Amino acid sequence: MESLAQKGVQCKETLADFSAGDTVIFRSHGAAPQIYEEAEQKGLKIIDATCPHVRKAQKTAAALSKEGRFVIIIGEKRHPEVQSIKAWAGKDSLVIETADDLESLPVRDKFGVVSQTTFEAGKFNLLLYLSQEKRSGDYKVERTICTATAERQEAARKLAGNCDAFFVFGGKNSANTRHLAELARPINPRTYLLQDASEITLSMLAGAEKIGITAGASTPQEIIEEAIVAMETMEELLGQEESMKLHIGMIVEGTVIDVTKDEVVVNFGYQSEGSVPFDQWVQGGTKETVAPTVNKGDKVTLKVIASENQDGLVVLSKTRAEADQAWLKLPEEFTDEKKVVTVKGLRAVKGGLTVAYEGLTGFIPASHLDLRHVDDVKEYEGKELEVSLLEINPEKKRLVFSRRNVLREERAARNAAYKEERARREEERKEAMDKAFETFHEGETVEGTIRSIVDFGMFVEIAPFVQGLVHISEISWDRSVKPADLYKVGDKVEVYIKGLDAEKGRISLSVKALQEDPWQAAAKNIHVGDIVTGTVLRFLPFGAIVKLNDKNEGMIHISEISEQRIEKPEDVLEVGQEVKVKVLRVDTEHKKIALSITKAKEDAEKAEMSQYLGKKGALSQDLGEKLAEVENEAN
C-alpha cells in the first residue's frame, strides 16, 4: 500500500469518497454484488483485481444459492474474502470457522459447501465432516481452496522438516501467512512469523546451519530479499561473536553424544562440550526417566545457563530453551483475547494461584479464580482450569490468566441461549394457543397429559404447547383428596373443557365433570315417602342433620322433630342417636333432603292401627276419615 501511495494511488474507505469518472480498483479479496452496482451507478471506471480463485468461489456460492441450497462457507468469519463470498451467497448462508459455529446451522434438506480459498485443506475436511454429522441432507461440495495455496502449504511442511530454523515472512494479519506458520510450527519448533527483516534477532539464527524461508502469497519479493541479506550479515556477526565469547542466555543447537550418570552430554559446535543435567532435560527428570528416552545423535535445542563447570563442560538447559520458545509463541497464540486455554493449578501463593501452561508458569489472581469470592485458594491446586488471557509480557516473563472472565462468558452465553429458547418457545406456545381457541370448544372431552401438579390443581397438555388448568375443585367430588393422591406427572387423563378464555389465554378443564356425582348416585335409592333409619350428626338452630348413608345427609326441621313445640332440637335428640324418619323431599339439584320424625311416627301409628280396622265404617277408624267417607256417600 505504501508503494502504491508513492505512485499516487490512494486508498479510500468507501465509494462515497469517489467522484463520477474516477477509477476504482477492487482488491483481490473481492467485493459484494451491491458494491459493483453502486460503482456503476456513480459512473466509476472499475478495475477488478479480484483473484480468479476468489471470483470462482463467489460465483459458486451464488449458483448454489440459486439451486435452493443453504450455503455453508468454511473459512474465517472476519476475513474480507469470506465476507465477499457470503455477500454473493445471500442471506440463506452461514460461515463455519470452528466446530462451535455448527450450533447455528439450521435444519435444511439441501446444502451447498464452498471454502475460503486460503483455508487449510485438513481443517476444511474436518469441518465438512462435522457439518454432515450435525445436519444430514443432500450436500453439494465445491472445493474452492486455491491450488497454489495448497501447494505452498505442502511445500512449507516439507521445508520446515529439513532445516534448523524456519522463517515465514508476511503480514501478521494475513490468514494465508498465519496458516503457513501454524502448519510449520509443530514440525519445527524454531518457526518464526515475522513482518520483515527488521524483526530478525541473533538468537533466532544461533546454532542454525540450515535456514528455511517462505512467505505469504501477498508478501512482496523485496521483503524476502531483504531478509536473506540481513540473515547472511547477522550470521557472520553471530559466528564472530561465538568464536570470541559464549554468553549466558544464548540458544544453541546440540547433538547428543553421551549419557552419563549425572547428565546428557552434547556437542553444540563450541570449543567445549555441553552438559544438560537430567532435571534440565525435563522438569523433575532423573537418570531413570531421561536415559531411556535419549539416543546418541538426537538433535536438541538448548539454552546456555552457566559457564564451564568443574568438568570443563558448558551447562545447558533444554527445559529453559523450550520455555523461551514458548514465550516467543505466546503473543501469536493469544491474538484473540477471549481464547480459552486449559491450565493446571500448581500452588496457592499470596494473592492467587500459580498455574502451569505449556511448560510455562503463569498466575491467576484470587479475584479472577471464580465468580464468587474464593476463601481457600488451595482447593484449586492440582485442578485443570479453563482460563483466558488477562496479561502477557514475554520480556518480564509475566503471564496472567482469568478464570472469572471465562465463567462470565459462559454464563452470558447460557443466559442468551436461555432467553432465545424461552422466546422461541413462547412464540410457539402463543401460536399453538391461538390455534387451540379455534380448534377446541367448550363441552368437549379430550385426552391430555399431566405436565405439572401444584397445590391448587394440575396442568394438563391437550395439544403441543397447549395446557389447561384442572382446578383442585374440579379433580374429584371428594374435596379432601389432593391431586398428588390420584395422579403423577406424565399420566394420561381424559378431561372436560369447561371454559375457553381467548382474551386471557386460559383454558379451564375438569376431570370431575366426567364422573357421576357420588351424592346423586347414592340418592337414587332414596325416595319421597320412604321411612328410613338415620343417625343424628349435629344440630342447627332450626333443626338437626341426620346421616342416611356414607354420601347422603338430610335435615329434620325443628317443626318435624316432635308433635309438641320445642325450643331447640337438643331438647329431644342426642348426637349419635338413631332415628326413624320419613323422606319429605329430595332436591337433587341443590343436594338437599327434607326429613320428618313426626311424619314417620304418624305412618308407623297408622300401620299399627290398620290391623285393628274392621269393615268399612268401624268405630276404630279415625274420626276425620269417617266424616270424609260420610260426606262422599252423601254426594
TIMI-521273 format. One record per residue (C-alpha): residue number from 1; residue in three letters; x, y, z. Coordinates in steps of 0.05 Angstrom, whole numbers, padded with zeros to 5 digits. Each point is the difference from the previous one (the first is absolute). Layout:
BEGIN
   timar   domar       px       py       pz
     NUM     ALA        X        Y        Z
...
***
This chain:
BEGIN
   timar   domar       px       py       pz
       1     MET    00000    00000    00000
       2     GLU    00058    00047    00016
       3     SER    00030   -00015   -00069
       4     LEU   -00066    00016   -00035
       5     ALA   -00009    00064    00041
       6     GLN    00068    00024   -00023
       7     LYS   -00023   -00010   -00072
       8     GLY   -00063    00042    00012
       9     VAL   -00049   -00057    00012
      10     GLN   -00041    00017    00062
      11     CYS   -00040   -00047    00045
      12     LYS   -00071    00023    00014
      13     GLU   -00048   -00030    00050
      14     THR   -00066    00003   -00038
      15     LEU   -00026    00014   -00070
      16     ALA   -00030    00064    00028
      17     ASP    00072    00028   -00001
      18     PHE    00003   -00007   -00077
      19     SER   -00027    00047   -00052
      20     ALA   -00033   -00017   -00066
      21     GLY    00052   -00020   -00052
      22     ASP    00052   -00022    00052
      23     THR    00034   -00068   -00006
      24     VAL   -00011   -00049    00056
      25     ILE    00040   -00064    00011
      26     PHE   -00033   -00058    00036
      27     ARG    00053   -00039    00040
      28     SER    00014   -00074   -00007
      29     HIS   -00046   -00018    00058
      30     GLY   -00060    00020   -00043
      31     ALA   -00061    00042    00013
      32     ALA   -00075   -00010    00011
      33     PRO   -00048    00003   -00059
      34     GLN   -00031    00064    00026
      35     ILE    00069    00034   -00001
      36     TYR    00004   -00013   -00076
      37     GLU   -00070    00028   -00009
      38     GLU    00016    00062    00041
      39     ALA    00065    00013   -00039
      40     GLU   -00037   -00005   -00066
      41     GLN   -00055    00047    00025
      42     LYS    00052    00051    00019
      43     GLY    00032   -00005   -00069
      44     LEU    00066   -00027    00025
      45     LYS    00050   -00037   -00044
      46     ILE    00012   -00068    00033
      47     ILE    00066   -00038   -00001
      48     ASP   -00018   -00067    00030
      49     ALA    00062   -00031    00033
      50     THR   -00041   -00055    00034
      51     CYS    00041   -00064    00001
      52     PRO   -00028   -00050   -00051
      53     HIS   -00005   -00053    00055
      54     VAL   -00040    00048    00044
      55     ARG   -00044    00018   -00060
      56     LYS   -00013   -00074   -00011
      57     ALA   -00019   -00009    00074
      58     GLN   -00048    00060   -00005
      59     LYS   -00035   -00025   -00062
      60     THR   -00003   -00071    00027
      61     ALA   -00033    00025    00064
      62     ALA   -00051    00040   -00040
      63     ALA   -00015   -00060   -00045
      64     LEU   -00010   -00046    00060
      65     SER   -00048    00050    00030
      66     LYS   -00041    00004   -00065
      67     GLU   -00006   -00076    00002
      68     GLY   -00038    00009    00066
      69     ARG    00057   -00025    00043
      70     PHE    00020    00029    00067
      71     VAL    00072    00023   -00011
      72     ILE    00053   -00020    00050
      73     ILE    00064    00042   -00006
      74     ILE    00059   -00032    00037
      75     GLY    00050    00053    00018
      76     GLU    00017    00058    00046
      77     LYS   -00060    00043    00016
      78     ARG    00037    00066    00002
      79     HIS    00041   -00012   -00062
      80     PRO   -00020    00049   -00056
      81     GLU    00001   -00055   -00052
      82     VAL   -00049   -00041    00041
      83     GLN   -00045    00060    00010
      84     SER   -00002    00012   -00075
      85     ILE   -00017   -00073   -00014
      86     LYS   -00057    00003    00051
      87     ALA   -00027    00063   -00033
      88     TRP   -00004   -00039   -00066
      89     ALA   -00033   -00059    00036
      90     GLY   -00055    00044    00028
      91     LYS   -00036   -00003    00067
      92     ASP   -00012   -00075   -00003
      93     SER    00072   -00016    00019
      94     LEU    00047   -00010    00059
      95     VAL    00075    00006    00012
      96     ILE    00030   -00059    00038
      97     GLU    00068    00015    00031
      98     THR    00000   -00048    00060
      99     ALA   -00041   -00059    00024
     100     ASP   -00037    00047    00047
     101     ASP   -00031    00036   -00060
     102     LEU   -00037   -00064   -00019
     103     GLU   -00051    00014    00055
     104     SER   -00028    00056   -00044
     105     LEU   -00007   -00046   -00061
     106     PRO   -00075   -00006   -00016
     107     VAL   -00037   -00063   -00020
     108     ARG   -00007   -00001   -00076
     109     ASP   -00009   -00053   -00054
     110     LYS    00055    00025   -00047
     111     PHE    00067    00031    00015
     112     GLY    00055    00030   -00044
     113     VAL    00072    00006    00026
     114     VAL    00056    00046   -00022
     115     SER    00064    00021    00036
     116     GLN    00046    00059    00010
     117     THR    00053   -00006   -00055
     118     THR    00058    00002    00050
     119     PHE   -00031   -00046    00052
     120     GLU    00039   -00061    00024
     121     ALA   -00025   -00062   -00036
     122     GLY    00004   -00045    00061
     123     LYS   -00042    00047    00042
     124     PHE   -00049    00008   -00057
     125     ASN   -00010   -00075   -00005
     126     LEU   -00010   -00005    00076
     127     LEU   -00053    00056    00002
     128     LEU   -00035   -00030   -00061
     129     TYR   -00004   -00067    00035
     130     LEU   -00026    00031    00064
     131     SER   -00052    00040   -00040
     132     GLN   -00026   -00064   -00032
     133     GLU   -00002   -00034    00068
     134     LYS   -00039    00059    00030
     135     ARG   -00050    00009   -00056
     136     SER   -00016   -00056   -00048
     137     GLY   -00025    00017   -00070
     138     ASP    00020    00006   -00074
     139     TYR    00070    00031   -00001
     140     LYS    00032    00030   -00062
     141     VAL    00073    00014    00017
     142     GLU    00042    00048   -00042
     143     ARG    00072    00000    00022
     144     THR    00020    00071   -00015
     145     ILE    00067   -00001    00037
     146     CYS    00053    00031   -00045
     147     THR    00047   -00052   -00029
     148     ALA    00058    00048    00007
     149     THR   -00016    00008    00074
     150     ALA   -00004   -00074    00012
     151     GLU    00067   -00011   -00037
     152     ARG    00033    00056    00040
     153     GLN   -00025   -00031    00066
     154     GLU    00027   -00069   -00019
     155     ALA    00067    00030   -00020
     156     ALA    00004    00036    00067
     157     ARG   -00011   -00066    00037
     158     LYS    00057   -00034   -00038
     159     LEU    00048    00058    00006
     160     ALA   -00013    00009    00075
     161     GLY    00021   -00072    00012
     162     ASN    00066    00008   -00038
     163     CYS    00029    00061    00034
     164     ASP    00024    00023    00069
     165     ALA   -00040    00064    00002
     166     PHE   -00061    00019   -00043
     167     PHE   -00022    00071   -00016
     168     VAL   -00068    00021   -00027
     169     PHE   -00003    00072   -00025
     170     GLY   -00063    00039   -00012
     171     GLY   -00055    00041    00033
     172     LYS   -00019   -00029    00068
     173     ASN   -00073    00017   -00015
     174     SER    00002   -00042   -00064
     175     ALA   -00036   -00066    00008
     176     ASN    00042   -00030   -00056
     177     THR    00065    00017    00036
     178     ARG   -00024   -00021    00069
     179     HIS   -00021   -00068   -00027
     180     LEU    00070   -00013   -00026
     181     ALA    00030    00014    00069
     182     GLU   -00053   -00043    00034
     183     LEU    00014   -00059   -00046
     184     ALA    00076    00005    00008
     185     ARG    00005    00011    00076
     186     PRO   -00019   -00072    00021
     187     ILE    00053   -00026   -00049
     188     ASN    00054    00051    00019
     189     PRO   -00005    00034    00069
     190     ARG    00048    00053   -00025
     191     THR   -00052    00030   -00046
     192     TYR   -00006    00076   -00001
     193     LEU   -00055    00043   -00031
     194     LEU    00031    00068   -00017
     195     GLN   -00025    00063   -00035
     196     ASP    00067    00016   -00031
     197     ALA    00076   -00004    00009
     198     SER   -00001    00052    00056
     199     GLU   -00029   -00052    00048
     200     ILE    00056   -00051   -00009
     201     THR    00045   -00009    00062
     202     LEU    00067   -00035    00010
     203     SER   -00032   -00052    00047
     204     MET   -00046   -00023   -00055
     205     LEU    00060   -00019   -00043
     206     ALA    00044   -00029    00056
     207     GLY    00023   -00071   -00015
     208     ALA   -00040   -00004   -00064
     209     GLU    00040   -00030   -00058
     210     LYS   -00060   -00004   -00047
     211     ILE   -00053    00056   -00003
     212     GLY   -00066   -00008   -00036
     213     ILE   -00039    00060   -00027
     214     THR   -00070    00006   -00027
     215     ALA   -00050    00056   -00006
     216     GLY   -00074    00014   -00007
     217     ALA   -00031    00007   -00068
     218     SER   -00004    00076    00005
     219     THR    00070    00011    00029
     220     PRO    00041    00044   -00047
     221     GLN    00063   -00032   -00028
     222     GLU    00044    00056    00027
     223     ILE   -00019   -00018    00071
     224     ILE    00028   -00070   -00011
     225     GLU    00063    00025   -00033
     226     GLU    00013    00049    00057
     227     ALA   -00010   -00056    00051
     228     ILE    00052   -00044   -00035
     229     VAL    00051    00055   -00002
     230     ALA   -00013    00016    00074
     231     MET    00008   -00073    00020
     232     GLU    00065   -00008   -00037
     233     THR    00028    00063    00034
     234     MET   -00025   -00021    00069
     235     GLU    00027   -00071   -00009
     236     GLU    00070    00029   -00010
     237     LEU   -00007    00043    00062
     238     LEU   -00027   -00060    00039
     239     GLY    00059   -00043   -00022
     240     GLN    00049    00055    00021
     241     GLU   -00035    00007    00068
     242     GLU   -00001   -00075    00013
     243     SER    00073   -00007   -00018
     244     MET    00017    00055    00050
     245     LYS   -00049   -00012    00057
     246     LEU   -00057   -00046    00020
     247     HIS   -00051    00038    00041
     248     ILE   -00052   -00023    00050
     249     GLY   -00070   -00001   -00029
     250     MET    00023   -00019   -00070
     251     ILE   -00043   -00051   -00037
     252     VAL    00041   -00054   -00034
     253     GLU   -00012   -00064   -00039
     254     GLY    00034   -00063    00026
     255     THR    00009   -00073   -00016
     256     VAL   -00001   -00054    00055
     257     ILE    00066   -00036    00005
     258     ASP   -00006   -00035    00067
     259     VAL   -00043   -00012    00062
     260     THR    00038   -00005    00067
     261     LYS   -00025   -00013    00070
     262     ASP   -00011    00075    00011
     263     GLU   -00016    00031   -00067
     264     VAL   -00011   -00001   -00075
     265     VAL    00064    00021   -00037
     266     VAL   -00009    00038   -00065
     267     ASN    00044    00030   -00055
     268     PHE   -00025    00069   -00019
     269     GLY    00057    00025   -00043
     270     TYR    00038    00035    00056
     271     GLN    00072   -00013    00023
     272     SER   -00029   -00036    00060
     273     GLU   -00056   -00051    00002
     274     GLY   -00065    00013    00036
     275     SER   -00031   -00031    00062
     276     VAL   -00075   -00005    00008
     277     PRO   -00019   -00023    00071
     278     PHE   -00059   -00049    00000
     279     ASP   -00046    00050    00036
     280     GLN    00017    00051   -00055
     281     TRP   -00018   -00051   -00054
     282     VAL   -00071   -00007    00027
     283     GLN   -00030    00030    00063
     284     GLY    00014   -00048    00058
     285     GLY    00040   -00045   -00045
     286     THR    00046   -00055    00027
     287     LYS    00047   -00049   -00035
     288     GLU   -00054   -00054    00006
     289     THR   -00051    00043   -00036
     290     VAL    00045    00036   -00050
     291     ALA    00052   -00051   -00023
     292     PRO   -00050   -00048   -00033
     293     THR   -00027    00057   -00043
     294     VAL    00066    00028   -00026
     295     ASN    00042   -00028   -00056
     296     LYS    00068    00019   -00027
     297     GLY   -00007    00045   -00061
     298     ASP   -00065    00032    00025
     299     LYS   -00006    00073   -00020
     300     VAL   -00022    00048    00055
     301     THR   -00010    00075    00012
     302     LEU    00034    00024    00064
     303     LYS    00012    00064    00040
     304     VAL    00067    00019    00032
     305     ILE   -00013    00009    00075
     306     ALA    00071   -00002    00029
     307     SER    00072    00003   -00022
     308     GLU    00046   -00061    00001
     309     ASN   -00008   -00043    00062
     310     GLN    00055   -00037    00038
     311     ASP    00002   -00052   -00055
     312     GLY    00011    00053   -00053
     313     LEU   -00071   -00008   -00029
     314     VAL   -00047    00058   -00015
     315     VAL   -00065   -00008    00039
     316     LEU   -00061   -00001   -00045
     317     SER   -00075   -00007    00009
     318     LYS   -00051   -00031   -00045
     319     THR   -00059    00020    00043
     320     ARG    00019    00073    00000
     321     ALA    00011    00001   -00075
     322     GLU   -00070   -00029   -00008
     323     ALA   -00027    00051    00047
     324     ASP    00032    00057   -00040
     325     GLN   -00029   -00028   -00063
     326     ALA   -00068   -00004    00033
     327     TRP    00006    00073    00022
     328     LEU    00015    00020   -00072
     329     LYS   -00062   -00036   -00024
     330     LEU   -00047    00027    00053
     331     PRO   -00017    00068   -00033
     332     GLU   -00020   -00037   -00064
     333     GLU   -00041   -00050    00039
     334     PHE   -00040    00053    00036
     335     THR   -00017    00048   -00057
     336     ASP   -00072   -00014    00023
     337     GLU   -00005    00024    00072
     338     LYS   -00062   -00043    00011
     339     LYS    00037   -00064   -00020
     340     VAL   -00012   -00054    00052
     341     VAL    00058   -00046    00021
     342     THR    00009   -00052    00054
     343     VAL    00050    00010    00056
     344     LYS    00016   -00042    00062
     345     GLY    00001    00029    00070
     346     LEU    00068   -00005    00033
     347     ARG    00005    00036    00067
     348     ALA   -00041    00049    00040
     349     VAL    00042    00063    00011
     350     LYS   -00013    00068    00028
     351     GLY   -00054    00033   -00042
     352     GLY   -00018   -00060   -00043
     353     LEU    00021   -00065   -00034
     354     THR    00060   -00018   -00042
     355     VAL   -00017   -00043   -00060
     356     ALA    00036   -00040   -00054
     357     TYR   -00013    00013   -00073
     358     GLU    00041   -00036   -00055
     359     GLY    00063   -00002    00043
     360     LEU   -00008    00071    00025
     361     THR   -00021    00026    00068
     362     GLY   -00057    00049    00002
     363     PHE   -00044    00032    00053
     364     ILE   -00074    00007    00015
     365     PRO   -00018    00055    00050
     366     ALA   -00047   -00024    00054
     367     SER   -00052    00050   -00024
     368     HIS    00000   -00034   -00068
     369     LEU   -00006   -00072    00023
     370     ASP   -00075   -00001    00004
     371     LEU   -00063    00043   -00006
     372     ARG   -00006   -00002    00075
     373     HIS    00051    00017    00053
     374     VAL    00050   -00057    00011
     375     ASP    00016   -00013    00073
     376     ASP    00049   -00057   -00011
     377     VAL    00044    00004   -00061
     378     LYS    00032   -00067    00017
     379     GLU   -00062   -00037   -00024
     380     TYR    00021    00017   -00072
     381     GLU    00069   -00032    00007
     382     GLY    00008   -00058   -00048
     383     LYS   -00064    00016   -00038
     384     GLU   -00006    00014   -00074
     385     LEU   -00033    00067   -00013
     386     GLU   -00026    00034   -00062
     387     VAL    00026    00071   -00004
     388     SER    00010    00059   -00047
     389     LEU    00058    00048   -00004
     390     LEU    00000    00060    00046
     391     GLU    00071    00026   -00010
     392     ILE    00063   -00023   -00038
     393     ASN    00070    00029    00002
     394     PRO    00052   -00046   -00031
     395     GLU    00058    00046    00020
     396     LYS   -00018   -00004    00074
     397     LYS   -00023   -00072   -00006
     398     ARG   -00068    00022    00026
     399     LEU   -00061   -00040   -00018
     400     VAL   -00066    00014    00036
     401     PHE   -00065   -00038   -00013
     402     SER   -00072    00009    00020
     403     ARG   -00049   -00056    00014
     404     ARG   -00054    00049    00021
     405     ASN   -00004    00031   -00070
     406     VAL   -00010   -00069   -00031
     407     LEU   -00055   -00015    00050
     408     ARG   -00033    00067   -00015
     409     GLU    00001   -00014   -00074
     410     GLU   -00029   -00070    00011
     411     ARG   -00054    00029    00045
     412     ALA   -00016    00054   -00050
     413     ALA   -00004   -00052   -00056
     414     ARG   -00046   -00044    00042
     415     ASN   -00044    00059    00018
     416     ALA   -00004    00022   -00073
     417     ALA   -00016   -00071   -00023
     418     TYR   -00052   -00007    00055
     419     LYS   -00033    00066   -00019
     420     GLU    00000   -00018   -00073
     421     GLU   -00028   -00069    00014
     422     ARG   -00053    00029    00047
     423     ALA   -00021    00052   -00052
     424     ARG   -00004   -00054   -00053
     425     ARG   -00042   -00046    00044
     426     GLU   -00044    00058    00021
     427     GLU   -00013    00017   -00073
     428     GLU   -00015   -00073   -00016
     429     ARG   -00045   -00003    00062
     430     LYS   -00038    00063   -00022
     431     GLU   -00010   -00027   -00070
     432     ALA   -00024   -00067    00028
     433     MET   -00047    00035    00049
     434     ASP   -00030    00043   -00055
     435     LYS   -00012   -00063   -00041
     436     ALA   -00029   -00035    00061
     437     PHE   -00054    00053    00011
     438     GLU   -00021   -00013   -00072
     439     THR    00003   -00076    00004
     440     PHE   -00028   -00017    00069
     441     HIS   -00070    00016    00026
     442     GLU   -00032    00002    00068
     443     GLY   -00035   -00064    00019
     444     GLU    00050   -00045   -00037
     445     THR    00035   -00059    00032
     446     VAL    00073   -00008   -00020
     447     GLU    00060   -00041    00023
     448     GLY    00061    00036    00029
     449     THR    00065   -00011    00036
     450     ILE    00014    00026    00070
     451     ARG    00060    00047   -00004
     452     SER    00001    00027    00072
     453     ILE   -00036   -00008    00066
     454     VAL   -00006    00059    00047
     455     ASP   -00037    00015    00065
     456     PHE   -00060    00031   -00035
     457     GLY   -00007   -00052   -00055
     458     MET    00037   -00029   -00060
     459     PHE    00018    00023   -00070
     460     VAL   -00019   -00047   -00056
     461     GLU    00028    00006   -00071
     462     ILE   -00056   -00014   -00050
     463     ALA    00041    00018   -00062
     464     PRO    00074    00018   -00012
     465     PHE    00015    00064    00040
     466     VAL   -00073    00005    00021
     467     GLN   -00014   -00010    00075
     468     GLY   -00062    00009    00041
     469     LEU   -00012    00002    00075
     470     VAL   -00041   -00052    00037
     471     HIS   -00015    00038    00064
     472     ILE    00003   -00041    00064
     473     SER   -00075    00008    00006
     474     GLU   -00009   -00034   -00068
     475     ILE    00044   -00061    00013
     476     SER   -00046   -00042    00044
     477     TRP   -00068    00003    00033
     478     ASP    00038   -00016    00064
     479     ARG    00026    00068    00023
     480     SER    00049   -00032    00049
     481     VAL    00039   -00032   -00057
     482     LYS    00063    00035   -00025
     483     PRO    00023   -00004   -00073
     484     ALA    00065   -00037    00019
     485     ASP   -00042   -00054    00034
     486     LEU   -00032   -00020   -00067
     487     TYR    00050    00018   -00055
     488     LYS    00073    00010   -00017
     489     VAL    00035    00041   -00054
     490     GLY   -00003   -00036   -00067
     491     ASP   -00066   -00035    00012
     492     LYS   -00051    00001   -00056
     493     VAL   -00068    00026    00021
     494     GLU   -00067    00017   -00032
     495     VAL   -00024    00070    00014
     496     TYR   -00062    00040   -00013
     497     ILE    00008    00071   -00030
     498     LYS   -00037    00045    00048
     499     GLY    00021    00067   -00027
     500     LEU    00042    00035   -00054
     501     ASP    00024    00072    00014
     502     ALA    00036    00022   -00063
     503     GLU    00011    00071    00026
     504     LYS    00038   -00025    00062
     505     GLY    00028   -00061   -00035
     506     ARG   -00030   -00048    00052
     507     ILE   -00032   -00068   -00007
     508     SER   -00041   -00029    00058
     509     LEU   -00005   -00076    00003
     510     SER   -00036   -00049    00045
     511     VAL    00009   -00073    00017
     512     LYS   -00058    00000    00049
     513     ALA   -00050    00019   -00054
     514     LEU    00011   -00067   -00034
     515     GLN   -00015   -00038    00065
     516     GLU   -00069   -00013    00030
     517     ASP   -00016    00040    00063
     518     PRO    00007   -00049    00058
     519     TRP   -00055    00037    00038
     520     GLN   -00049   -00006   -00057
     521     ALA    00019   -00073   -00012
     522     ALA   -00015   -00017    00073
     523     ALA   -00063    00043    00000
     524     LYS   -00031   -00044   -00055
     525     ASN   -00018   -00050    00054
     526     ILE   -00037    00053    00042
     527     HIS   -00072    00016   -00020
     528     VAL   -00053    00047    00026
     529     GLY   -00043   -00037    00050
     530     ASP    00053   -00050    00021
     531     ILE    00008   -00014    00074
     532     VAL    00075   -00007    00014
     533     THR    00046   -00004    00059
     534     GLY    00052    00054    00011
     535     THR    00051    00024    00051
     536     VAL   -00001    00069    00030
     537     LEU    00065    00035   -00020
     538     ARG   -00006    00072    00024
     539     PHE   -00050    00054    00018
     540     LEU   -00020    00065   -00032
     541     PRO   -00042    00055    00032
     542     PHE   -00058   -00020   -00045
     543     GLY    00008   -00075   -00002
     544     ALA    00045   -00062    00000
     545     ILE    00046   -00031   -00053
     546     VAL   -00008   -00076   -00007
     547     LYS    00047   -00046   -00036
     548     LEU   -00037   -00048   -00046
     549     ASN    00060   -00036   -00032
     550     ASP    00073    00013   -00017
     551     LYS   -00018    00053   -00052
     552     ASN   -00067    00030    00019
     553     GLU   -00023    00042    00058
     554     GLY   -00069    00029    00013
     555     MET   -00030    00054    00044
     556     ILE   -00058   -00005    00049
     557     HIS   -00032    00068    00010
     558     ILE   -00013    00016    00073
     559     SER   -00075   -00002   -00015
     560     GLU    00008   -00072   -00025
     561     ILE    00038   -00026    00061
     562     SER   -00057   -00004    00051
     563     GLU   -00075    00008    00003
     564     GLN    00009    00047    00059
     565     ARG    00032    00067   -00009
     566     ILE    00074   -00001    00019
     567     GLU    00050    00057    00007
     568     LYS    00060   -00036   -00031
     569     PRO    00015   -00069   -00030
     570     GLU    00046   -00019    00058
     571     ASP   -00061   -00001    00046
     572     VAL   -00023   -00067   -00028
     573     LEU    00059   -00027   -00042
     574     GLU    00073   -00019    00013
     575     VAL    00059   -00003   -00047
     576     GLY    00010   -00073   -00022
     577     GLN   -00072   -00018    00014
     578     GLU   -00034   -00044   -00052
     579     VAL   -00067    00026   -00024
     580     LYS   -00055   -00023   -00047
     581     VAL   -00015    00054   -00050
     582     LYS   -00046    00009   -00060
     583     VAL    00027    00030   -00065
     584     LEU   -00040    00062   -00016
     585     ARG    00041    00029   -00060
     586     VAL    00061   -00018   -00041
     587     ASP    00032    00061   -00035
     588     THR    00055   -00030   -00044
     589     GLU    00018    00067   -00031
     590     HIS    00017    00032    00066
     591     LYS    00018   -00066    00035
     592     LYS   -00052    00008    00055
     593     ILE   -00045   -00053    00034
     594     ALA   -00056    00020    00047
     595     LEU   -00018   -00049    00056
     596     SER   -00053   -00006    00053
     597     ILE   -00002   -00039    00065
     598     THR   -00073    00018    00013
     599     LYS   -00024   -00024   -00068
     600     ALA    00039   -00064    00010
     601     LYS   -00035   -00011    00067
     602     GLU   -00068    00015   -00031
     603     ASP    00012   -00051   -00055
     604     ALA    00023   -00050    00052
     605     GLU   -00063    00012    00042
     606     LYS   -00044   -00007   -00061
     607     ALA    00034   -00064   -00019
     608     GLU   -00011   -00025    00071
     609     MET   -00073    00021    00001
     610     SER   -00015   -00030   -00068
     611     GLN   -00001   -00070    00030
     612     TYR   -00056    00020    00046
     613     LEU   -00043    00032   -00053
     614     GLY   -00059   -00044   -00018
     615     LYS   -00053    00008   -00053
     616     LYS   -00016    00067   -00030
     617     GLY   -00026    00050    00051
     618     ALA    00028   -00035    00061
     619     LEU    00005    00044    00062
     620     SER    00074   -00012    00003
     621     GLN    00009    00044   -00061
     622     ASP    00027    00070    00008
     623     LEU   -00056    00048    00010
     624     GLY    00022    00045   -00055
     625     GLU    00004   -00057   -00049
     626     LYS   -00069   -00023    00022
     627     LEU   -00031    00068   -00013
     628     ALA    00033    00003   -00068
     629     GLU   -00031   -00066   -00020
     630     VAL   -00068    00023    00023
     631     GLU    00006    00063   -00041
     632     ASN    00020   -00040   -00061
     633     GLU   -00061   -00046    00007
     634     ALA   -00046    00060    00006
     635     ASN    00025    00027   -00065
***
